[in-house]
Amino acid sequence: MSRRVVRGRGAVANPGNRFDGIDHVPDPEALQAQHDAGEQPERPRTELLRDTSRSIITYNNSPDVRFDASINPYRGCEHGCSYCFARPTHEYLGMSAGLDFETRIVVKEDAAALLRAELARPGWRPQTLGLSGITDPYQPIERRLRITRSCLEVLCEARNPVIAITKNSLVTRDVDLLADLARQRLAAVCISLPTIDHALSRAMEPRTSTPERRLRAVRQLADAGIPVIALVAPVIPGLTDHEIPAILEAAREAGATHAGYVTLRLPWAVAPLFTAWLEEHRPNHARKVLERIRDLRGGTLYEARFGERMRGSGAFADLIEQMYQGACRRAGLNAERVDLRTDLFRRPAGDPSQLTLFPEADG
């Protein structure tokens, strides 16, 4: 797998798609000529692709997550997190899990209309929706496209519960909608904080909000009455695990009331991509990190079994769990569950541009 550091991007390579067997290899002579001429390699620009899916709610049967249905306005993510478990999903689209994942973003322009239609169907039963379950709904392009916000507007109208999951402070733009939902116990926000080390964050997740801005977002959301869950996700053994107590204390001081954690997951192409990132950006930690991952993944870099994939197993996994639980107790987190209501649901009109002579009763 050929690789080069691209400023502002998390992946150091664009490996071939595992389904087509074609690798993207830069011409070494052209690169050398460019270097000799003192030219900088062209940075890959973000490209937006239209998604024409006919549905927006996806379902899972995983006992490892607390919701069975989710909304994903985008496929691929500009944040470029080197560790992102969702990278292999781009391979199903014929693209690479590397730089393609963070530069070729598939956009569901009709997400809000699709959501409205699905919630309006007689067969829909109100349940908590994850926003989102795969890629970040508040990645940078959302600032301009506002697709996530339009989905929240539909959820407000329908009074359907939602848990937003993000590592971008852009979520505070929608504090009005989230606060309206939270007043009715219909919303919570998970803020991902894998590290509060500024330099590490910039290298590992280059286009996310800084840890400082995320903590300020926690404060703004909490002050608006929105339950905030601090997610130490992922915990990277041998690199960030020692930060767990400090992360949870900082989150609690900012107003978070709940917490969770997920141990690093490296499915398919993510394993070589993250290994390459380690060797490039944290070479002194690479061996230790990979050995620790294998220790809690049964000797491999990934274990996909339910109950194992989010935590791992063995002595080191137990140490992480004990550190997390102790930090939660000291910070006073998770004193009670975040339980969202489903009994306030009202079915939205299928098409807001059409007047209905006989509007359906709430529920």
N, C-alpha and C positions, 0 to 999 in steps of 0.2 A: 504494500500500500504506500504509494508515493505521498509525500506530505510537505506542506510549507505553512508557516504561520501567516495568517491573514488578519491584519489589524481589525479589531472590532468584531471578529467572528470566533466562535468557540471551537469548531472543528478544525483540525489541522490537515484534513484530507477530505476527498470526495470519493470514497470507495465505490466499487461496482455494486450494482443491485444484485442481491443473492438469487433473484429469480431469472436474470438474463445473462449473468456471467460476464458482463462487459465492464471493464475497469476504465476509469478516467485517468490517463497518465499524461502529464504535461511533457511537451517536447524538451528534453534536457538541453539540446543545442540552442533552441530558441530562448530558454531561460538563461543560459550562460551568456548568450549575445546581449540579452537585455541587461544582465548584471554588468557586463563589460562596458556597456554604453552608459552606465550609471542611471538606468531607468528603473523606476519602481514598478513591480508587477501590478497590473490593473486589479483593483478590488472588485469582487463580485457584488453587483447591486441587487437590491431586493426586487423581485418580480412577483406581481400578483396574478394569480390564475383564477378563473371563474369556476365555481363548483355548482353543477346543475342538479345536485341531489334532490330527490322528491320528498325527503323527510329530514327532520332535524334532531329528533329524540333518539338516542341510541341506548341500548340496554345491555346490562352485564349480569352475570350470575356469580360474581365473586363474593365470597364471604369476607374478604379483606377490606372492602370499602363499605361505607355506611349508606350509600344510595344505590339504587338499582337502575336508575335512568339518568342520563346527562345530556347536555347541549354543548356542542363544539362548533362555535362560529367559524373557526379557522383550522386548517390542517397545515402542519408545519409551524415553526415559531421563530420569530426574529430574535428572541432573547439569546439564542445560540448557546444554551447551557451545555457544557461538554459532557455532562453525565445524563442527559435527558433520556429516560426510558422510552419515550414516544418516538424517537428517531426512526426505528424500523417501520413505522406506519407509512412513511413516505415511499418505501420500497413497493408497497401495494399499488402505488400510483405510477410505477415505472421510473422513479427517481432515486437518488442516493440518500442514504441516511446521514451523510456528512454535510457538506456545505449546501447541497440542494435543500435539505430540511430547513435550514435557517435563511435561505435566500429566495426560495420559490414557494411562496405562501398561497395556499389554496383558500379562496374566500367564498363563504356562503352568503352571498348578497341578500338572498331571500329568507334568511334565517327567521326573522321576526314573523313574516307572513306564514311560513311553514309551521312555526310554533303555535301561532294563533289557530291555524287549521287543525293541528293535532289536539290541542286542548279543547277545541270546540266539538270534537267528535264524541258521540254518545258513549263510546267504549273507553274513553279516558277516565281513569280513576286517579284522583289527586294524590300525588306523592312528591317527596322532596326530589328536586332536580339538582344535579351537580352542574356547575357552570365554571369550568368545564372539567371533564374527566380525563382529557388527554393534553391538549396544548392550551397555553395561557389565553384566556379571553380578553386580557388587557395588555396584550403585546403592543408594541409601538404603533402599528398601523391602525389600531382601534381608535387612537386619538382623532384620526381623520374620518374613518369609515363609520364609527359609532354603531356597529352592528350589535355588540354586546348590550349597549344601552337600550337599543330598540327591543331586544329580547326581554330585558328587565321591565320595560314599559308594559309589555304583554303580560308578564307575570304579575305585575302590580294590578292590572285590570282584572286578571283571573283570580287573584289572591292565592296563587299556588306557591308553596314554599320552595326556597332555593338556597343552596350553599355555594357561594362564589369562592374559587380557589385561584390565587394569583401571587406573583412576586413583584408586581408593578404597582407603584403608588398611584397610577392613573385611576385605580378603583375609587379613589376619593372624589373623582369627578361626579360619580353617581351616588354620592352620599344621600342625596335627597330621596331617590327611589329606594335605596337600601334601608334608610331610616323609616320610611313609610311602611315597608314590609316588616321591619323589625318591631315596630310598635304593635304589630298584630301577631308577633312570634312566628314570622314567616321567612326570616332571613338570618343568615350568619355568614361571616367572611373568614376564610382561612388565608393567612398571610404566610408564605413560605420563607423561612429564614435558615438556610443551611449553614450560614456562617455570618458572623458580624465583623470579620476581618476584611477591611475595605480592599486591600490589595489582592487578597485571594478571591474575593467576589468579582473584582474587575477582570481577573484572568479567567475565572471558571465560568462565569455567567455574564458575558461582556455587555449585553444590551438590556439587562434588567435594571431596575431602580437600585441604587446603592442600599446597603443595609440601614444606613442612617435615615434615608427617605422612607424605607419600609416601616421603620419604627415610628416615624412621624405619622405615617398613614394609619398605623394601629391606633395611635392616640386620637386622630381625627375621627376615625370610625367609632371608637369606644365613646368618645365625647358625644357622638350623635345617638348613642343608645343601641348601637349595633354590636351583637356578640362577636368577639374576635377570637379566633383559634390560631395560636402560633404553631406552625408546622416546622419542625426541624427536619427538613426533607430536601435532599437525602442526608442522612448521617453517613459520612465517608470515614470508615474505620482507618485509623492511622493518619488522618489528615484533619478532620473536623470534629471527631467524637469528643475530644476534650473540651470543646466549646459548649456542649449541651447545657451545663448549669448557667453559664454566662448568658447564653441566648435566651433561655427561659426567664431568667431574672430581668433582663432588659425588656423582654416582651411584657412581662407582668407590670413593670414600672410604667410602660407605655399604655397599659389599660387592657391587655389581653386577659381573658378569664379562663381560657381553656388552652390545651396544648395537645400535640400529637407528634409522632415521629415515624419516619420510614427509612429503613436502611437502604443504602445504595443498591440499585438494580441495574444489571448490565446485560440485557437480552440481545442476542444476535449481534448486529453490527456495532452496538454501543460498547461492547467489551474492547475491541481493538481501537475504536475511536478514543475512548477514555484512557486506555493505556498509552496511546500516542500523545494525548494531551499531558498526562503525567510526565512522560519522558521529556517533553518539550518545556513544560512550565514548572514542574516540581520534581526534577530528576532525583533529588536527594530523598524524596519520600516514596518514589515509585515502588521499590521493592517491598518496603514495609506495608504500603497500602494494599498491594496485590496479594501479599501473603495473608494479611488480615481478612481480606474478602474471601479468599479460598478457605480460610479457617472457619468462617461462619456460613459458607455455602457448600459444605460437604466436599471440599477439595477442588471445586470448580469456581468459575467467576460468576455463575448464575444458577439459581435453582428456581424453577417456575411453579412449584407446587403451592397450592393455596395453603395459607398458614405459615409457610416458610419464606415466600418471596419478599414479604414486607419487613421481616424481622431477622431472618436467618436463624441458626440454631448453634448450640455448642457453648463453650465457656465464654468466648468473647461476646457472643450475642447476649448472653445472660448479664455480662458486665455492663453493656450498653443499656439494657433494660433497667438494671438497678440504678445506674447513674441517672437515667431519665426519670424514674419514679421518685427517687430522692429529691431531685431538683424540682419536680412538680410539687411535692409536699412542702418544701421550704418556701417556694414562691406562692403557695396557696392556689395553685391551678387545679382545674378539674374537680372542684368541690361538688359540682352537680352536672348533670347531663345537659347538653343543648338539645332540647326537644322542640321541633317545629310542628306547627299545627297543620292539619289538612282539612279540618271541618269548615273552614271559611271559604272554600273554593266556590267560584261562580263561573260557569261556562261562558267564555267570551263569544261575541259574534264571530262567525267564521270569516266574514269579510267586512271590515269597518266602513267600507265605502258604500255598502248596501244597507238600506233601511229595512228593518224587520217588522212586519205587521204584528206578529205574535212572538215577542221575545221570550226566550226560554227562562223559566224561573231559576233562581240561584240554586246551586247544588247539582 
